[in-house]
Each structure stands twice: as C-alpha cells, then as structure tokens.
Amino acid sequence: KQYSDLPKAVWARRTLYQLKGHPLLVNEVFLPALLNF
C-alpha cells in the first residue's frame, strides 16, 4: 500500500544521556501523519 499524501520530510532528534556513567544515545523520529491511519 502506498501513502502518497504523507509528508516528504520528518522531524527527528538525537539526545545523549548519561546512565550510571555510561553514554545512552536516544534517537526519536516523529511521524505525525502516520497517526491518521
């Protein structure tokens, strides 16, 4: 199935946390148009 009305760009962020002295990299990608399906 193709969704031609989805946006061509998405919004994302990357955050580096420290957990007990160790790095924890979290990547989040937000796809708001997918919530419509």
BAKE-478526 format. One record per atom (N, C-alpha, C): residue number from 1; residue in three letters; atom name; x, y, z. Coordinates in Angstrom, 1 decimal, m for minus. Layout:
[NUM,'ALA','CA',[X,Y,Z]]
...
END
This chain:
[1,'LYS','N',[0.8,m1.2,0.0]]
[1,'LYS','CA',[0.0,0.0,0.0]]
[1,'LYS','C',[0.9,1.2,0.0]]
[2,'GLN','N',[0.5,2.2,m0.8]]
[2,'GLN','CA',[1.3,3.5,m0.9]]
[2,'GLN','C',[0.5,4.6,m0.3]]
[3,'TYR','N',[1.2,5.5,0.4]]
[3,'TYR','CA',[0.5,6.6,1.0]]
[3,'TYR','C',[1.1,7.9,0.4]]
[4,'SER','N',[0.5,8.3,m0.7]]
[4,'SER','CA',[1.0,9.5,m1.4]]
[4,'SER','C',[0.8,10.8,m0.7]]
[5,'ASP','N',[m0.1,10.9,0.3]]
[5,'ASP','CA',[m0.3,12.1,1.0]]
[5,'ASP','C',[0.6,12.3,2.2]]
[6,'LEU','N',[1.5,11.4,2.5]]
[6,'LEU','CA',[2.4,11.6,3.6]]
[6,'LEU','C',[3.4,12.7,3.3]]
[7,'PRO','N',[3.8,13.4,4.4]]
[7,'PRO','CA',[4.8,14.5,4.2]]
[7,'PRO','C',[6.1,13.9,3.7]]
[8,'LYS','N',[6.9,14.7,2.9]]
[8,'LYS','CA',[8.1,14.3,2.3]]
[8,'LYS','C',[9.3,14.4,3.4]]
[9,'ALA','N',[9.1,15.1,4.5]]
[9,'ALA','CA',[10.1,15.2,5.5]]
[9,'ALA','C',[9.5,14.8,6.8]]
[10,'VAL','N',[10.4,14.4,7.7]]
[10,'VAL','CA',[10.0,14.0,9.1]]
[10,'VAL','C',[10.9,14.8,10.0]]
[11,'TRP','N',[10.5,14.9,11.3]]
[11,'TRP','CA',[11.2,15.6,12.3]]
[11,'TRP','C',[11.8,14.6,13.2]]
[12,'ALA','N',[13.1,14.8,13.5]]
[12,'ALA','CA',[13.8,13.8,14.4]]
[12,'ALA','C',[14.8,14.5,15.3]]
[13,'ARG','N',[15.1,13.9,16.4]]
[13,'ARG','CA',[16.1,14.4,17.3]]
[13,'ARG','C',[16.9,13.3,17.9]]
[14,'ARG','N',[18.1,13.7,18.3]]
[14,'ARG','CA',[19.1,12.7,18.9]]
[14,'ARG','C',[19.5,13.3,20.2]]
[15,'THR','N',[19.5,12.6,21.3]]
[15,'THR','CA',[19.9,13.0,22.6]]
[15,'THR','C',[20.8,12.1,23.3]]
[16,'LEU','N',[21.9,12.6,23.8]]
[16,'LEU','CA',[22.9,11.8,24.5]]
[16,'LEU','C',[22.7,12.0,26.0]]
[17,'TYR','N',[22.4,10.9,26.7]]
[17,'TYR','CA',[22.2,10.9,28.2]]
[17,'TYR','C',[23.3,10.2,28.8]]
[18,'GLN','N',[23.5,10.3,30.1]]
[18,'GLN','CA',[24.4,9.6,30.9]]
[18,'GLN','C',[23.6,8.7,31.9]]
[19,'LEU','N',[23.9,7.4,31.9]]
[19,'LEU','CA',[23.2,6.5,32.8]]
[19,'LEU','C',[24.2,5.7,33.5]]
[20,'LYS','N',[24.3,6.0,34.8]]
[20,'LYS','CA',[25.3,5.3,35.7]]
[20,'LYS','C',[26.7,5.4,35.1]]
[21,'GLY','N',[27.1,6.6,34.5]]
[21,'GLY','CA',[28.4,6.8,34.0]]
[21,'GLY','C',[28.6,6.3,32.6]]
[22,'HIS','N',[27.6,5.8,32.0]]
[22,'HIS','CA',[27.7,5.3,30.6]]
[22,'HIS','C',[26.8,6.1,29.6]]
[23,'PRO','N',[27.3,6.3,28.4]]
[23,'PRO','CA',[26.5,7.1,27.5]]
[23,'PRO','C',[25.3,6.3,27.0]]
[24,'LEU','N',[24.2,6.9,26.8]]
[24,'LEU','CA',[23.0,6.3,26.3]]
[24,'LEU','C',[22.5,7.2,25.2]]
[25,'LEU','N',[22.6,6.8,23.9]]
[25,'LEU','CA',[22.1,7.6,22.8]]
[25,'LEU','C',[20.7,7.2,22.4]]
[26,'VAL','N',[19.8,8.2,22.4]]
[26,'VAL','CA',[18.4,8.0,22.1]]
[26,'VAL','C',[18.1,8.8,20.8]]
[27,'ASN','N',[17.5,8.0,19.8]]
[27,'ASN','CA',[17.1,8.6,18.6]]
[27,'ASN','C',[15.6,8.6,18.5]]
[28,'GLU','N',[14.9,9.7,18.3]]
[28,'GLU','CA',[13.5,9.7,18.2]]
[28,'GLU','C',[13.1,10.3,16.8]]
[29,'VAL','N',[12.2,9.6,16.1]]
[29,'VAL','CA',[11.7,10.1,14.8]]
[29,'VAL','C',[10.2,10.2,14.9]]
[30,'PHE','N',[9.7,11.4,14.6]]
[30,'PHE','CA',[8.3,11.7,14.8]]
[30,'PHE','C',[7.6,11.7,13.4]]
[31,'LEU','N',[6.6,10.9,13.3]]
[31,'LEU','CA',[5.9,10.7,12.0]]
[31,'LEU','C',[4.4,11.0,12.3]]
[32,'PRO','N',[4.1,12.3,12.4]]
[32,'PRO','CA',[2.7,12.6,12.8]]
[32,'PRO','C',[1.6,12.2,11.8]]
[33,'ALA','N',[1.9,12.1,10.6]]
[33,'ALA','CA',[0.9,11.7,9.6]]
[33,'ALA','C',[0.5,10.3,9.7]]
[34,'LEU','N',[1.4,9.4,10.2]]
[34,'LEU','CA',[1.0,8.0,10.4]]
[34,'LEU','C',[0.0,7.8,11.4]]
[35,'LEU','N',[m0.2,8.8,12.3]]
[35,'LEU','CA',[m1.3,8.6,13.3]]
[35,'LEU','C',[m2.7,8.7,12.7]]
[36,'ASN','N',[m2.8,9.1,11.5]]
[36,'ASN','CA',[m4.1,9.2,10.8]]
[36,'ASN','C',[m4.6,7.9,10.2]]
[37,'PHE','N',[m3.7,6.9,10.2]]
[37,'PHE','CA',[m4.0,5.6,9.6]]
[37,'PHE','C',[m4.4,4.6,10.6]]
END
